[in-house]
Amino acid sequence: MDHARASHLSRRGLLAAGGALGLGALLAACGDSDTTKGSDKGAGKAGPWSFKDDLGKTASTKATPKNIVAFTGTAAALYDYGIEVKGVFGPTKLKDGKPDVQAGSMDISKVEILGNVWGEFNVEKYAALAPEVLITNTWDGTLWYVPEESKDKILKVAPSVAIAVGGDVSLTKPLERMAELAKSLGADLNDKKVVDAKARFEKAAATLREAAKANPGVKVLVGSGSPDLFYVSTPKTSADLKYFEELGVTFVVPTKLDAGGFFESLSWENADKYKADVIMLDNRTGTLQPADLKAKPTWAQLPAVKAGQVTPRVTEPIFSYDKCAPILEELAEAIKKAKKVS
């Protein structure tokens, strides 16, 4: 998680808690509903269901949930295991109608989008879906993309499950936990597609380790661009970067982290503070991409940029083996080809 997290926090005060007319009655109706009812679709098994999440809370229902609502990236991970959701919240649809990168392989026309940006969550639509469980990630003990202003109303409707993806967690842990969660919801982890994806991930990890060992002098900077600031991330607090470091990748470690502890923000005049051979650039919607950054003189003069050694960073990975394997492969290729320029 990078600068967007800080901007999200600063924006919370501007977001109204709201509450649509008649919401109270709707919440009450959903709270009294029989959780065994709902769509016949899905692979859920009969009998009581429970899952202990990474916040130490156990969610339980009378039967395996079929009406699921999830953060977009989490829903995309479950989709890779064959588990489909009814609704999503978080970056899902771009302005041109195409899927956001965090939607993964999902057909976004088949899900109810409850919110597409930070702080946006339509509680009335959520309740109307009669959800049996809400699933999201957690970076810092909070429910990712669940607005603080309406959290209490949201959590009255259905139990929640959070998978830890930040802090001291390395990438393999959320991958394992997401697979466990998917299995509990009815996924077949012995399905050939799932088995092949995990094998590809393990092969990609070995390839990245080999690339880092073969090119040990290469230093990687993880950056994110905004109109006014260039953010340099620490590899110490994100699951993906921690894992890459474990595999031998050498990262630039910023020395003056902002309050959140995830990155150091630099003015564009000081964007050259740290030397690097490869730049992993935040690929999320709302961040500046290489074409956008051409107008920034200091960006254009960075040695890695001049050498064409810029590769995308999937800042908020979809935590399935299917989606994480290509991330490792791409980084391995970038390091393998990189020349020492710093």
Sine and cosine of phi, psi and omega as CSV:
sin_phi,cos_phi,sin_psi,cos_psi,sin_omega,cos_omega
0.00,0.00,0.68,-0.73,-0.09,-1.00
-0.81,-0.59,-0.62,-0.78,-0.18,-0.98
-0.87,0.49,-0.43,0.90,0.00,-1.00
-0.86,0.51,-0.54,0.84,0.01,-1.00
-0.88,0.48,-0.69,0.72,0.00,-1.00
-0.90,0.43,-0.69,0.73,0.00,-1.00
-0.92,0.39,-0.57,0.82,0.05,-1.00
-0.87,0.49,-0.73,0.69,-0.05,-1.00
-0.89,0.46,-0.64,0.77,-0.04,-1.00
-0.94,0.33,-0.37,0.93,-0.04,-1.00
-1.00,0.04,-0.21,0.98,-0.11,-0.99
-0.84,0.54,-0.61,0.79,-0.03,-1.00
-0.91,0.41,-0.31,0.95,-0.04,-1.00
-1.00,0.00,-0.12,0.99,-0.10,-0.99
-0.99,-0.14,0.77,-0.63,-0.03,-1.00
-0.98,0.19,0.65,-0.76,0.03,-1.00
-0.92,0.40,-0.59,0.80,0.13,-0.99
0.91,0.42,-0.54,-0.84,-0.07,-1.00
0.78,-0.62,0.92,-0.40,-0.07,-1.00
-0.97,0.23,0.38,-0.93,0.02,-1.00
-0.85,0.52,0.78,-0.63,0.03,-1.00
1.00,0.09,0.09,1.00,-0.07,-1.00
-0.90,0.44,-0.62,0.78,-0.05,-1.00
-0.85,0.53,-0.71,0.71,0.01,-1.00
-0.90,0.43,-0.63,0.78,-0.02,-1.00
-0.91,0.41,-0.66,0.75,0.03,-1.00
-0.89,0.45,-0.67,0.74,0.00,-1.00
-0.88,0.47,-0.67,0.74,0.00,-1.00
-0.89,0.46,-0.66,0.75,0.00,-1.00
-0.93,0.36,-0.59,0.80,-0.01,-1.00
-0.91,0.41,-0.48,0.88,-0.02,-1.00
-1.00,-0.02,-0.10,1.00,-0.11,-0.99
-0.94,0.34,0.43,-0.90,0.05,-1.00
-0.99,0.14,0.89,-0.46,-0.08,-1.00
-0.95,0.32,-0.10,1.00,0.05,-1.00
-0.99,0.15,-0.20,0.98,0.01,-1.00
-1.00,0.06,0.21,-0.98,0.05,-1.00
0.71,-0.70,-0.27,-0.96,-0.06,-1.00
-0.91,0.42,0.55,-0.84,0.08,-1.00
-0.99,0.13,-0.14,0.99,-0.03,-1.00
-0.97,0.24,0.43,-0.90,0.04,-1.00
0.93,-0.37,0.24,-0.97,-0.10,-0.99
-0.95,-0.31,0.32,0.95,-0.09,-1.00
-0.89,0.46,0.60,-0.80,0.02,-1.00
-1.00,0.01,0.33,-0.95,-0.02,-1.00
-0.97,0.25,0.32,-0.95,0.06,-1.00
0.99,-0.12,0.17,-0.99,-0.02,-1.00
-0.86,0.51,0.51,-0.86,0.02,-1.00
-0.79,-0.62,0.62,-0.78,0.12,-0.99
-0.49,-0.87,0.44,-0.90,0.02,-1.00
-0.48,-0.88,0.81,-0.59,0.05,-1.00
-1.00,0.01,0.86,-0.51,-0.11,-0.99
-1.00,0.00,-0.08,-1.00,-0.09,-1.00
-0.99,0.12,0.04,1.00,0.16,-0.99
-0.99,-0.16,0.08,1.00,0.02,-1.00
0.99,0.12,0.13,0.99,-0.01,-1.00
-0.99,-0.16,0.61,-0.79,0.02,-1.00
-0.96,-0.27,0.86,-0.50,0.08,-1.00
-1.00,-0.04,0.66,-0.75,0.01,-1.00
-0.59,-0.80,0.55,-0.84,0.04,-1.00
-0.63,-0.78,0.23,-0.97,-0.05,-1.00
-0.94,0.35,-0.41,0.91,0.02,-1.00
-0.52,-0.86,0.26,-0.97,0.02,-1.00
-0.84,0.55,0.82,-0.57,-0.05,-1.00
-0.86,0.52,0.69,-0.72,0.12,-0.99
-0.91,-0.41,-0.56,0.83,0.07,-1.00
-1.00,0.01,1.00,-0.09,-0.10,-1.00
-0.92,-0.39,0.66,-0.75,0.13,-0.99
-0.85,-0.52,0.69,-0.72,-0.09,-1.00
-0.53,-0.85,0.40,-0.92,0.20,-0.98
-0.83,0.56,0.61,-0.79,-0.13,-0.99
-0.79,0.62,-0.76,0.65,-0.02,-1.00
-0.91,0.42,-0.56,0.83,0.05,-1.00
-0.94,0.34,-0.66,0.75,0.05,-1.00
-0.88,0.48,-0.62,0.78,0.01,-1.00
-0.91,0.42,-0.61,0.79,0.05,-1.00
-0.92,0.40,-0.70,0.71,0.03,-1.00
-0.89,0.46,-0.59,0.80,0.02,-1.00
-0.85,0.52,-0.60,0.80,0.00,-1.00
-0.92,0.39,-0.25,0.97,0.08,-1.00
-0.98,-0.22,0.09,1.00,0.02,-1.00
1.00,0.01,0.16,0.99,0.01,-1.00
-0.98,-0.18,0.89,-0.46,-0.03,-1.00
-0.97,-0.22,0.51,-0.86,-0.03,-1.00
-0.93,-0.37,0.29,-0.96,0.02,-1.00
-1.00,0.03,-0.59,0.80,-0.06,-1.00
-0.60,-0.80,0.39,-0.92,0.00,-1.00
-0.70,-0.72,0.37,-0.93,0.12,-0.99
-0.63,-0.78,0.61,-0.79,-0.11,-0.99
0.90,-0.44,0.09,-1.00,-0.05,-1.00
-0.82,0.57,0.92,-0.40,-0.10,-0.99
-0.78,-0.62,-0.71,0.71,-0.09,-1.00
-0.80,-0.60,0.73,-0.68,0.05,-1.00
-0.99,0.17,0.17,-0.98,-0.02,-1.00
-0.87,0.49,-0.49,0.87,0.00,-1.00
-1.00,0.06,0.08,1.00,0.04,-1.00
1.00,-0.03,-0.16,0.99,0.00,-1.00
-0.97,0.23,0.36,-0.93,-0.01,-1.00
-0.93,0.37,0.62,-0.79,0.16,-0.99
-0.92,0.38,0.40,-0.92,-0.01,-1.00
-0.85,0.53,-0.49,0.87,-0.04,-1.00
-0.97,0.24,-0.13,0.99,0.03,-1.00
-0.99,0.16,-0.21,0.98,0.06,-1.00
0.85,0.53,-0.77,-0.63,-0.05,-1.00
-1.00,-0.06,0.02,1.00,-0.03,-1.00
-0.90,0.44,0.53,-0.85,0.18,-0.98
-1.00,0.02,0.98,-0.20,-0.12,-0.99
-0.94,0.34,-0.19,0.98,0.05,-1.00
-0.96,0.26,-0.19,0.98,-0.06,-1.00
-0.97,-0.24,0.11,0.99,0.03,-1.00
-0.83,-0.56,0.49,-0.87,0.08,-1.00
-0.99,0.13,0.85,-0.53,0.00,-1.00
-1.00,-0.03,0.94,-0.34,-0.07,-1.00
-1.00,0.06,-0.31,0.95,0.02,-1.00
-0.13,-0.99,0.67,-0.74,-0.10,-1.00
-0.92,-0.39,-0.17,0.98,-0.01,-1.00
-0.68,-0.73,0.20,-0.98,0.00,-1.00
-0.86,0.52,0.73,-0.69,0.03,-1.00
1.00,0.05,-0.10,1.00,-0.03,-1.00
-0.98,-0.22,0.87,-0.50,0.01,-1.00
-0.38,-0.92,0.94,-0.34,-0.05,-1.00
-0.99,0.14,0.99,-0.17,-0.09,-1.00
-0.91,0.41,-0.59,0.81,-0.01,-1.00
-0.91,0.42,-0.71,0.71,0.04,-1.00
-0.90,0.44,-0.62,0.79,0.02,-1.00
-0.86,0.51,-0.77,0.64,-0.01,-1.00
-0.89,0.46,-0.60,0.80,-0.02,-1.00
-0.91,0.42,-0.39,0.92,0.04,-1.00
-0.97,0.26,-0.16,0.99,-0.07,-1.00
0.79,0.62,0.80,0.60,-0.06,-1.00
-0.92,0.40,0.55,-0.83,0.05,-1.00
-0.98,-0.19,-0.32,0.95,0.08,-1.00
-0.35,-0.94,0.55,-0.83,0.11,-0.99
-0.93,-0.38,0.77,-0.64,-0.07,-1.00
-0.82,-0.58,0.72,-0.70,0.03,-1.00
-0.46,-0.89,-0.08,-1.00,0.08,-1.00
-0.99,-0.16,0.20,-0.98,0.17,-0.99
-0.65,-0.76,0.76,-0.65,0.05,-1.00
-0.99,-0.13,-0.59,0.81,-0.17,-0.98
-0.64,-0.77,0.42,0.91,-0.01,-1.00
0.99,-0.10,-0.12,0.99,0.07,-1.00
-0.98,-0.22,0.29,-0.96,0.01,-1.00
-1.00,0.09,0.91,-0.42,-0.12,-0.99
-0.88,0.48,0.82,-0.57,0.04,-1.00
0.94,0.35,0.19,0.98,0.17,-0.99
-1.00,-0.08,0.92,-0.38,-0.10,-1.00
-0.88,0.48,0.71,-0.71,0.04,-1.00
-0.86,0.50,-0.57,0.82,-0.08,-1.00
-0.91,0.42,-0.51,0.86,-0.04,-1.00
-0.87,-0.49,0.17,0.98,-0.08,-1.00
-0.84,0.55,-0.70,0.71,-0.06,-1.00
-0.88,0.47,-0.67,0.74,0.04,-1.00
-0.90,0.44,-0.68,0.74,-0.04,-1.00
-0.90,0.44,-0.70,0.72,-0.09,-1.00
-0.97,0.26,-0.19,0.98,0.09,-1.00
-0.97,0.23,-0.35,0.94,-0.10,-1.00
-0.98,0.20,-0.68,0.73,-0.08,-1.00
-0.41,-0.91,0.39,-0.92,0.06,-1.00
-0.92,0.39,0.38,-0.92,-0.03,-1.00
-0.89,-0.46,0.42,-0.91,0.08,-1.00
-0.74,-0.67,0.76,-0.65,0.02,-1.00
-0.83,-0.56,0.73,-0.68,0.05,-1.00
-0.96,-0.28,0.83,-0.56,-0.05,-1.00
-0.95,0.30,0.77,-0.64,-0.02,-1.00
-0.75,-0.66,0.14,0.99,-0.03,-1.00
-0.68,-0.73,-0.16,-0.99,0.00,-1.00
0.95,0.31,-0.81,-0.58,-0.04,-1.00
-1.00,0.04,0.07,1.00,-0.08,-1.00
-0.99,0.16,0.74,-0.67,0.10,-0.99
-0.99,-0.15,0.34,-0.94,-0.20,-0.98
-0.79,0.61,-0.63,0.78,-0.07,-1.00
-0.90,0.44,-0.48,0.88,-0.03,-1.00
-0.92,0.40,-0.81,0.58,0.04,-1.00
-0.89,0.46,-0.49,0.87,0.07,-1.00
-0.90,0.44,-0.70,0.71,0.02,-1.00
-0.91,0.42,-0.68,0.73,-0.04,-1.00
-0.92,0.38,-0.61,0.79,0.03,-1.00
-0.91,0.41,-0.62,0.79,0.05,-1.00
-0.90,0.43,-0.66,0.75,0.03,-1.00
-0.89,0.46,-0.69,0.73,0.01,-1.00
-0.89,0.45,-0.72,0.70,0.01,-1.00
-0.86,0.50,-0.67,0.74,0.02,-1.00
-0.88,0.48,-0.68,0.74,0.00,-1.00
-0.89,0.46,-0.45,0.89,-0.01,-1.00
-1.00,0.00,0.02,1.00,0.09,-1.00
0.90,-0.43,0.05,1.00,-0.02,-1.00
-0.95,0.32,0.52,-0.85,0.07,-1.00
-0.99,-0.17,0.97,-0.26,-0.03,-1.00
-0.97,0.25,-0.12,0.99,0.07,-1.00
-0.99,-0.10,0.04,1.00,0.06,-1.00
-0.87,0.49,0.63,-0.78,-0.09,-1.00
-0.83,0.55,-0.65,0.76,0.00,-1.00
-0.88,0.48,-0.67,0.74,-0.01,-1.00
-0.93,0.36,-0.70,0.71,0.01,-1.00
-0.89,0.46,-0.68,0.73,-0.01,-1.00
-0.91,0.41,-0.62,0.78,0.00,-1.00
-0.90,0.43,-0.66,0.75,0.01,-1.00
-0.92,0.39,-0.64,0.77,0.03,-1.00
-0.89,0.45,-0.64,0.77,0.03,-1.00
-0.90,0.43,-0.66,0.75,0.03,-1.00
-0.88,0.48,-0.72,0.69,-0.02,-1.00
-0.90,0.44,-0.61,0.80,0.06,-1.00
-0.92,0.39,-0.65,0.76,0.01,-1.00
-0.90,0.43,-0.60,0.80,0.04,-1.00
-0.89,0.45,-0.67,0.74,0.03,-1.00
-0.91,0.42,-0.62,0.79,0.01,-1.00
-0.91,0.41,-0.66,0.75,0.02,-1.00
-0.91,0.41,-0.65,0.76,0.03,-1.00
-0.87,0.49,-0.68,0.73,0.00,-1.00
-0.91,0.41,-0.66,0.75,-0.01,-1.00
-0.90,0.43,-0.68,0.74,0.01,-1.00
-0.91,0.41,-0.60,0.80,0.00,-1.00
-0.95,0.32,-0.58,0.81,-0.04,-1.00
-0.97,0.22,-0.37,0.93,-0.04,-1.00
-0.75,-0.66,0.89,0.46,-0.18,-0.98
-0.92,0.38,-0.34,0.94,-0.04,-1.00
-0.99,0.15,-0.16,0.99,-0.06,-1.00
-0.96,0.27,0.81,-0.59,0.01,-1.00
-0.93,-0.36,0.74,-0.67,-0.08,-1.00
-0.94,-0.33,0.76,-0.66,0.10,-0.99
-0.95,-0.30,0.74,-0.68,0.03,-1.00
-0.98,-0.21,0.92,-0.39,-0.12,-0.99
-0.81,-0.59,0.29,-0.96,0.06,-1.00
-0.56,-0.83,0.74,-0.68,-0.09,-1.00
-0.95,-0.30,0.68,-0.73,0.14,-0.99
-0.78,-0.63,0.18,-0.98,-0.02,-1.00
-0.82,0.58,-0.59,0.81,-0.10,-1.00
-0.96,-0.29,-0.37,0.93,-0.13,-0.99
-0.70,-0.72,0.45,-0.89,0.12,-0.99
-0.90,-0.44,0.85,-0.53,-0.09,-1.00
-0.98,-0.21,0.77,-0.63,0.04,-1.00
-0.94,-0.34,0.89,-0.46,-0.10,-1.00
-1.00,0.06,0.54,-0.84,0.14,-0.99
-1.00,0.08,0.58,-0.81,0.03,-1.00
-0.99,0.15,0.03,1.00,-0.17,-0.99
-1.00,0.06,-0.24,0.97,-0.14,-0.99
-0.84,-0.54,0.07,1.00,0.01,-1.00
-0.88,-0.48,0.69,-0.72,-0.11,-0.99
-0.85,0.53,-0.66,0.75,-0.05,-1.00
-0.92,0.38,-0.74,0.67,-0.06,-1.00
-0.93,0.38,-0.59,0.81,0.05,-1.00
-0.87,0.49,-0.66,0.75,-0.01,-1.00
-0.93,0.37,-0.68,0.74,0.03,-1.00
-0.87,0.49,-0.62,0.79,0.02,-1.00
-0.91,0.41,-0.63,0.78,0.05,-1.00
-0.88,0.47,-0.50,0.86,0.01,-1.00
-0.99,0.13,-0.05,1.00,0.10,-1.00
0.94,-0.35,0.01,1.00,0.01,-1.00
-0.94,0.34,0.70,-0.71,0.03,-1.00
-0.99,-0.13,0.86,-0.51,-0.04,-1.00
-0.94,-0.34,0.46,-0.89,0.26,-0.97
-0.94,0.35,0.76,-0.65,0.03,-1.00
-0.92,-0.38,0.95,-0.31,-0.02,-1.00
-0.88,0.47,0.57,-0.82,-0.12,-0.99
-0.99,-0.13,-0.30,0.95,-0.03,-1.00
-0.81,-0.59,0.98,0.21,-0.05,-1.00
-0.93,0.37,0.56,-0.83,0.10,-0.99
-0.93,0.37,0.11,-0.99,-0.12,-0.99
-0.80,0.59,-0.60,0.80,-0.03,-1.00
-0.94,0.34,-0.35,0.94,0.04,-1.00
1.00,0.10,0.21,0.98,-0.04,-1.00
-0.98,-0.21,-0.45,0.89,-0.12,-0.99
-0.35,-0.94,0.20,-0.98,0.16,-0.99
-0.92,-0.40,0.78,-0.63,0.01,-1.00
-1.00,-0.08,0.76,-0.65,-0.03,-1.00
-0.86,-0.51,0.62,-0.79,0.16,-0.99
-0.92,0.38,0.39,-0.92,-0.02,-1.00
-0.90,0.45,-0.44,0.90,0.06,-1.00
-0.91,0.42,-0.43,0.90,-0.03,-1.00
-0.94,-0.35,0.31,0.95,-0.06,-1.00
-0.90,0.43,-0.25,0.97,0.00,-1.00
-0.99,-0.10,0.32,0.95,-0.04,-1.00
-0.85,0.52,-0.63,0.78,-0.05,-1.00
-0.93,-0.37,0.67,-0.74,-0.01,-1.00
-1.00,-0.04,0.67,-0.74,0.00,-1.00
-0.49,-0.87,0.40,-0.92,0.02,-1.00
-0.99,-0.14,-0.48,0.88,0.02,-1.00
-0.73,-0.69,0.66,-0.75,0.10,-1.00
-0.91,-0.42,0.83,-0.56,0.16,-0.99
-1.00,-0.07,0.89,-0.45,-0.11,-0.99
-0.96,-0.29,0.81,-0.59,0.03,-1.00
-0.70,0.72,0.83,-0.55,-0.07,-1.00
-0.98,-0.19,0.15,0.99,-0.09,-1.00
-0.95,0.31,0.45,-0.89,0.11,-0.99
-0.84,0.54,0.71,-0.71,0.02,-1.00
0.99,-0.14,-0.18,0.98,0.08,-1.00
-0.97,-0.23,0.46,-0.89,-0.03,-1.00
-0.97,0.24,0.72,-0.69,0.00,-1.00
-0.98,-0.20,0.17,-0.99,-0.07,-1.00
-0.74,0.67,-0.67,0.75,0.00,-1.00
-0.90,0.44,-0.59,0.81,0.01,-1.00
-0.95,0.31,-0.50,0.87,-0.11,-0.99
-1.00,0.09,-0.10,1.00,-0.01,-1.00
-0.85,0.53,-0.48,0.88,-0.03,-1.00
-0.98,0.21,-0.15,0.99,0.01,-1.00
-1.00,-0.02,0.94,-0.33,-0.06,-1.00
-0.83,0.57,-0.67,0.74,-0.04,-1.00
-0.93,0.37,-0.53,0.85,0.06,-1.00
-0.91,0.42,-0.75,0.67,-0.04,-1.00
-0.87,0.49,-0.44,0.90,-0.05,-1.00
-1.00,-0.04,-0.08,1.00,0.03,-1.00
-0.90,0.44,0.72,-0.69,-0.06,-1.00
-0.80,0.60,-0.66,0.75,-0.01,-1.00
-0.91,0.41,-0.59,0.80,0.01,-1.00
-0.93,0.36,-0.71,0.70,0.01,-1.00
-0.88,0.48,-0.52,0.85,0.00,-1.00
-1.00,0.07,-0.04,1.00,-0.01,-1.00
0.95,0.31,0.45,0.90,-0.07,-1.00
-0.96,-0.29,0.85,0.52,0.05,-1.00
-0.89,-0.46,0.77,-0.64,-0.02,-1.00
-0.77,-0.64,0.52,-0.86,-0.03,-1.00
-0.92,0.38,0.53,-0.85,0.18,-0.98
-0.91,-0.41,0.82,-0.57,0.11,-0.99
-0.99,0.13,1.00,-0.02,-0.17,-0.99
-0.91,0.41,-0.59,0.81,0.09,-1.00
-0.88,-0.48,1.00,0.05,-0.06,-1.00
-0.88,0.47,0.44,-0.90,0.22,-0.98
-1.00,0.07,0.90,-0.44,-0.20,-0.98
-0.99,0.11,0.90,0.43,0.20,-0.98
-0.79,-0.61,0.45,-0.89,0.02,-1.00
-0.88,0.47,-0.56,0.83,-0.02,-1.00
-0.87,0.50,-0.65,0.76,-0.06,-1.00
-1.00,0.00,-0.41,0.91,-0.03,-1.00
-1.00,0.08,-0.44,0.90,0.02,-1.00
-0.84,0.54,-0.74,0.67,0.01,-1.00
-0.89,0.46,-0.50,0.87,0.02,-1.00
-0.89,0.45,-0.71,0.71,0.01,-1.00
-0.92,0.40,-0.64,0.77,0.00,-1.00
-0.89,0.46,-0.68,0.73,-0.03,-1.00
-0.92,0.40,-0.66,0.75,0.02,-1.00
-0.93,0.38,-0.63,0.77,0.03,-1.00
-0.87,0.49,-0.67,0.74,0.00,-1.00
-0.91,0.41,-0.65,0.76,0.00,-1.00
-0.90,0.44,-0.67,0.74,0.00,-1.00
-0.94,0.33,-0.63,0.78,0.00,-1.00
-0.87,0.49,-0.65,0.76,-0.07,-1.00
-1.00,0.06,-0.27,0.96,-0.15,-0.99
-0.92,0.39,0.60,-0.80,0.12,-0.99
-0.97,-0.26,0.50,-0.87,0.02,-1.00
-0.95,0.30,0.91,-0.41,-0.06,-1.00
-0.82,-0.58,-0.12,0.99,-0.04,-1.00
-1.00,-0.09,0.00,0.00,0.00,0.00
